[in-house]
Amino acid sequence: MDRLFTDFNTAVSGVEPRSRIHRPVIGLSVNIADEASRLHEAYIRSVADAGGIPLLIPASTDINILRHAVECIDGLILTGGADVGGEYFGEDTHTTADVDPLRDAYDFLLLRLASDRQLPIFGICRGVQVINIGFGGDIWQDIPAQYPIQQTLTHSLQIPREKPVHPVTIAENSLLKSIFGKSSVEVNSRHHQAIRKIADGFKVSAVSPDGIIEAIEGYPFRRIFGVQWHPENMASEGGSDEMKRLFEFFISEASLFKQAKDIHNKYLTLDSHCDTPMLFADRQVNIGLRSDIAQADLVKMEEGRIDAVFMAAYIPQGLRDDASHDRSMEQALELLDEVKRQIAVNADHAGLAVTFEDAYRLKDENKRAVFLGIENGYAIGSDIDKLTIFRDMGVVYMTLCHNGANDLCDSAVGDAEYGGLSPLGRDAVAEMNRLGMVIDLSHAAETTFYDVLEESSAPVICSHSSARTLCDHPRNLTDDQIRAIADKGGVVQICLYSGFLAKRRPATIMDAVDHIDHVVALVGANHVGIGSDFDGGGGIEGCGGSNELINITMELLRREYAEEDIAKILGGSLRRVVDEVQRLRIK
């Protein structure tokens, strides 16, 4: 025993290299046998040899146990094992199937929890089938009995697991082609079930000579892939360098995700504009529950590690008479009151933020911060005294207009009336400066934009606007406007509305980060952030909800942004502006 403790003390006495301390934790699903959670050692060795820390996730269908387990990992490997039951894709289970209902329920829960949180996922054998079924595809339950053509291969060979038995053809322009660097590899497939209909959003990346799908991938917008063979045996027992590359690639993805998680944990992260209050009519959405309707709710924010959101009370442009202005004020007050009611109902998980000190306090309490905004100065009609009412309710910013001119200014859309700000609009700018309320110039005409920069004594923001150089749309900002707002000390929050990011095709997360790149190149990271416009038309491939905003962090890391610049983009730049505007408030 003394010798044991001597060896232990020797082992832990040195300083572990930083690269090893920060290795990603890889969750591994397990098999269930004789009331025990088990897994072949080859999986564990393959993960460890590639630089990850393997963690076996106990077989359970307790959602809280699995949720906490998934929070602790940086990547998930769904391993091989029993057949998948037919009820998961609308069929009777085939007579040849050897299913385990507990394993099925456990694996599909793990897949859902991990994918909602954007973890990298790697499926092996059964695991790739679980991925495909989980995202809406299906499988052949028994290749010999169901596959429609004459079989040329036996896929369920009883040979040493580390030995390759047949080649697969790798698809061009696929993830596997980039990993293996060639168009064919030898594999050790051992299965009688296989993918039949591939799930939407995935593509085939490898097939066997008889046409059986041997690998699929969701890249680049889902960091999910899977293979039908057993690379863990070929890597750890057979010494295959090619199969080791699969694990090395996966560990590198998990390492990047770990970096993103660490940044989100360390800094305050936020979304400067969502229109979720529009969904509050008839209380059809409770932000405390994961919604099938809303893109932004407290659950999705937690999954995406987003600390704060600006919820805007959107007021559509209407008639400009006294009665209509009164109705617009009532509508704004009702929306703001409903946001506050929802925060109160979910007080264990969220709180109202008026300052960034509030937001940091809530982050320390493990709660989400909700800021209030108003989208469209039409809400105040022709009475700037209403600004005080909104400011006293906690409203942090107001967008001066929406689509069409109002009593304050001209909009980027519709006919011009004033050539910029109206006289009332100039008074409103001065009053917002006095109150410490942030002026938002998204939707404003260029003439309005420059009038405000001239009139305002404080920096301003564009809460959800993108770069016109990359996408020629009147709602976007020219390079001169971007430079001008930066010179004023303000910030441009890139909008995730497809039509503001790309023309004549659906936009993707790559386009959004291209717009961030463009602003950074022009004026630096101090003057750019993210305003999703979720629930108001925002949402693109790769970033369709609050839980997916961490994917932008991943892409920024891929593009080698420094941590301090990412922190600015995720909220630091907007905080600087809001703090300055509120500091300048005239008491």
BELBELRA-V665965 format. One record per residue. SS is DSSP state (helix for helix, strand for strand, loop for the rest). D_CENTER is the distance of its C-alpha to the mean C-alpha in whole Angstrom. Layout:
SS;D_CENTER + SS;D_CENTER
This chain:
loop;50 + helix;51 + helix;50 + helix;47 + helix;46 + helix;47 + helix;45 + helix;42 + helix;43 + helix;43 + helix;40 + helix;38 + helix;40 + loop;39 + loop;35 + loop;33 + loop;31 + helix;28 + helix;26 + helix;27 + helix;26 + loop;23 + loop;22 + loop;19 + strand;20 + strand;20 + strand;20 + strand;23 + loop;24 + loop;27 + strand;30 + strand;33 + strand;36 + loop;39 + loop;37 + strand;35 + strand;32 + strand;32 + loop;31 + loop;33 + helix;33 + helix;32 + helix;28 + helix;29 + helix;31 + helix;29 + helix;25 + helix;28 + helix;29 + loop;26 + loop;25 + loop;23 + strand;24 + strand;25 + strand;24 + strand;26 + loop;24 + loop;27 + loop;27 + loop;27 + loop;25 + loop;25 + helix;21 + helix;22 + helix;23 + helix;20 + helix;17 + helix;19 + helix;19 + helix;16 + helix;15 + loop;18 + loop;17 + loop;15 + strand;15 + strand;17 + strand;20 + strand;21 + loop;25 + loop;28 + loop;30 + loop;32 + strand;32 + loop;29 + loop;31 + helix;31 + helix;30 + helix;26 + helix;27 + loop;30 + loop;33 + loop;36 + loop;35 + loop;38 + loop;41 + loop;40 + loop;37 + loop;37 + strand;34 + loop;33 + helix;31 + helix;30 + helix;28 + helix;26 + helix;25 + helix;24 + helix;22 + helix;20 + helix;19 + helix;18 + helix;16 + helix;14 + helix;13 + helix;12 + helix;10 + helix;9 + loop;8 + loop;7 + loop;10 + strand;12 + strand;15 + strand;18 + strand;21 + strand;25 + loop;27 + helix;27 + helix;23 + helix;22 + helix;24 + helix;22 + helix;19 + helix;21 + helix;22 + helix;19 + loop;17 + loop;20 + loop;23 + loop;26 + strand;29 + strand;32 + loop;34 + loop;37 + helix;37 + helix;41 + helix;41 + helix;39 + loop;38 + loop;40 + loop;41 + loop;44 + loop;42 + loop;43 + loop;41 + loop;41 + loop;37 + strand;39 + loop;41 + loop;42 + loop;43 + loop;41 + loop;38 + loop;37 + loop;39 + loop;38 + loop;40 + strand;38 + strand;36 + strand;33 + strand;32 + strand;29 + loop;28 + loop;28 + loop;24 + loop;23 + helix;21 + helix;24 + helix;26 + helix;24 + helix;25 + helix;28 + loop;30 + loop;32 + loop;32 + strand;34 + strand;33 + strand;36 + strand;34 + loop;35 + loop;34 + strand;35 + loop;34 + loop;36 + loop;32 + strand;30 + strand;28 + loop;29 + loop;27 + loop;23 + loop;20 + loop;19 + loop;16 + loop;18 + strand;21 + strand;24 + strand;24 + strand;28 + strand;31 + strand;34 + loop;37 + loop;38 + loop;35 + loop;33 + strand;29 + strand;28 + strand;25 + strand;22 + strand;18 + loop;15 + loop;14 + loop;13 + loop;10 + loop;10 + loop;11 + strand;14 + strand;18 + strand;21 + strand;25 + loop;28 + loop;30 + loop;30 + helix;29 + helix;30 + helix;33 + helix;34 + helix;32 + helix;34 + loop;37 + loop;38 + loop;37 + loop;35 + helix;33 + helix;31 + helix;29 + helix;29 + helix;27 + helix;24 + helix;24 + helix;24 + helix;21 + helix;19 + helix;20 + helix;19 + helix;15 + helix;15 + helix;17 + helix;14 + helix;11 + helix;14 + helix;14 + helix;11 + helix;11 + helix;15 + helix;14 + helix;12 + helix;15 + helix;17 + loop;16 + loop;16 + loop;12 + strand;12 + strand;11 + strand;15 + strand;15 + strand;15 + loop;17 + helix;17 + helix;20 + helix;22 + helix;21 + helix;23 + helix;26 + helix;28 + helix;26 + loop;24 + loop;20 + loop;20 + loop;17 + loop;18 + loop;18 + loop;15 + loop;15 + loop;16 + loop;16 + loop;14 + loop;11 + loop;11 + loop;13 + helix;14 + helix;12 + helix;9 + helix;9 + helix;11 + helix;8 + loop;6 + loop;9 + loop;9 + loop;13 + strand;14 + strand;14 + strand;17 + strand;18 + strand;20 + strand;23 + strand;24 + loop;27 + loop;28 + loop;31 + loop;35 + loop;38 + loop;40 + loop;42 + helix;43 + helix;42 + helix;39 + helix;38 + helix;39 + helix;37 + helix;34 + helix;34 + helix;34 + helix;31 + helix;29 + helix;31 + helix;30 + helix;26 + helix;26 + helix;28 + helix;26 + helix;23 + helix;25 + helix;27 + helix;23 + helix;23 + helix;26 + helix;26 + loop;22 + loop;24 + loop;23 + loop;20 + strand;20 + strand;22 + strand;23 + loop;23 + loop;25 + loop;25 + helix;23 + helix;25 + helix;24 + helix;20 + helix;21 + helix;24 + helix;21 + helix;19 + helix;22 + loop;22 + loop;19 + loop;18 + strand;16 + strand;18 + strand;18 + strand;20 + strand;22 + strand;23 + strand;25 + strand;24 + loop;28 + helix;31 + helix;33 + helix;32 + helix;35 + loop;37 + loop;40 + loop;40 + loop;38 + loop;39 + helix;37 + helix;34 + helix;36 + helix;35 + helix;31 + helix;31 + helix;33 + loop;30 + loop;28 + strand;26 + strand;25 + strand;25 + strand;26 + strand;26 + loop;29 + loop;29 + loop;27 + loop;29 + loop;32 + loop;35 + loop;35 + loop;38 + loop;36 + strand;35 + loop;34 + strand;31 + loop;30 + loop;30 + loop;34 + loop;37 + loop;38 + loop;40 + loop;41 + loop;40 + loop;37 + strand;37 + loop;40 + helix;42 + helix;41 + helix;37 + helix;39 + helix;40 + helix;37 + helix;35 + helix;38 + helix;37 + helix;33 + helix;34 + helix;37 + helix;35 + loop;32 + loop;29 + strand;27 + strand;28 + strand;25 + loop;26 + loop;23 + loop;25 + strand;29 + loop;31 + helix;32 + helix;35 + helix;34 + helix;31 + helix;34 + helix;36 + helix;34 + helix;33 + helix;37 + helix;38 + loop;35 + loop;36 + loop;32 + loop;29 + loop;27 + strand;23 + strand;22 + loop;19 + loop;17 + loop;19 + loop;19 + strand;22 + loop;24 + loop;26 + loop;23 + loop;23 + loop;26 + loop;25 + loop;27 + loop;24 + loop;23 + strand;25 + loop;28 + helix;28 + helix;31 + helix;29 + helix;26 + helix;29 + helix;31 + helix;28 + helix;27 + helix;31 + loop;31 + loop;28 + loop;26 + strand;22 + strand;20 + strand;17 + strand;15 + strand;14 + loop;12 + loop;15 + helix;16 + helix;19 + helix;19 + helix;17 + loop;19 + loop;23 + loop;24 + loop;21 + loop;18 + loop;15 + strand;12 + helix;10 + helix;13 + helix;15 + helix;13 + helix;13 + helix;17 + helix;17 + helix;16 + helix;18 + helix;21 + helix;21 + helix;21 + helix;24 + helix;26 + helix;26 + loop;23 + helix;20 + helix;22 + helix;22 + strand;18 + strand;15 + strand;12 + strand;13 + loop;11 + loop;14 + strand;12 + loop;15 + loop;17 + loop;16 + loop;13 + loop;10 + strand;10 + strand;10 + loop;7 + strand;5 + loop;7 + loop;6 + helix;6 + helix;4 + helix;1 + loop;3 + helix;4 + helix;5 + helix;7 + helix;9 + helix;9 + helix;11 + helix;13 + helix;14 + helix;15 + loop;17 + loop;19 + loop;18 + loop;19 + helix;18 + helix;20 + helix;19 + helix;15 + helix;16 + helix;18 + helix;15 + helix;12 + helix;15 + helix;19 + helix;20 + helix;20 + helix;21 + helix;24 + helix;25 + helix;25 + helix;27 + helix;29 + helix;30 + helix;30 + helix;32 + loop;35 + loop;35 + loop;39 + loop;40
